[in-house]
């Protein structure tokens, strides 16, 4: 098994990977944040390059420290998946 296989995605690209309507749902959520599961999309690690200004719940195996800070500052949450 390849234990170092960790496909990454930057914070500014997660809405493009998640598909249409996720950003609008996050912006007009009225207290409900959409869930983006990056492992299902083929990404294991979320990096902190870019900006985010809407609350989302992101599920991934790994988060960089900067990505976690930016998501929590926007009102979202980071959930670890084994």
N, C-alpha and C positions, 0 to 999 in steps of 0.2 A: 504494500500500500504506500502511496505517496502522501506522507504526512505534511509536506510543505506546500501542497496544492491549495492556494488561497486566491481565487479570483477576486479582484477588488473593484470597487466603484466609488466615485466621488460623490459628495453630498449634492452637488449641483446637477447630477445626472439621474438621481433616483426617481424623479417624476417622469422622465422620459422612459426609463426602464419599466416603471409600474404600469404605464398605459394611459390612455386618454381618460379624462374625467376625475383622476385622483387628485390633481392639484385643485380643481374647482370644488371638489367635495371637501378638501381640507380648508379652503378659503371660506366657503359658505357652510361650514359644518355645524355652526350654532352649538358648540360645545362637544361635538363628536368628532374625534380625530380618526381618519382612515388608517388602516393597518397595512403596512408594506412589508411583505415577507421576502427578503432578498435571497434567501436560500432557495426558495421555489423559483426565483428568477435566474438562478445560476451564479450568484455572487455570495461570497462568504464574509468579506470584510468591507466595512464602510469607512472611507477616508474623509477627512474634513475639508477638502478643497471646495470652495464655493460658499454661497450664502443660502439660508433657509429662513423664511419669515412666516410660515404657517405651521400649526401643530400637527405632527404626524406621529404614529407609533411605528417604529422600525424594528423588525426582527432580523437578527443576523448572528453569525458565530463570533465575529470579532468587530470591535469598534475602536477607532483611534480616539485618543483623548480629546482632540479638538472637535471631532464629529459629535461626540457625546455631549460636549459643552454647548455646541451650537443647537443641537436638537432640543436639549433641555431649556435653553434660553428662549427658544421659540414656543415653548409650552408643550413639547412632545415628550416621548419616552423611548428608551432603548431597552429592548428585551433580548437577552442572550438565548440562543438555541444551541443545544448540544449536538 
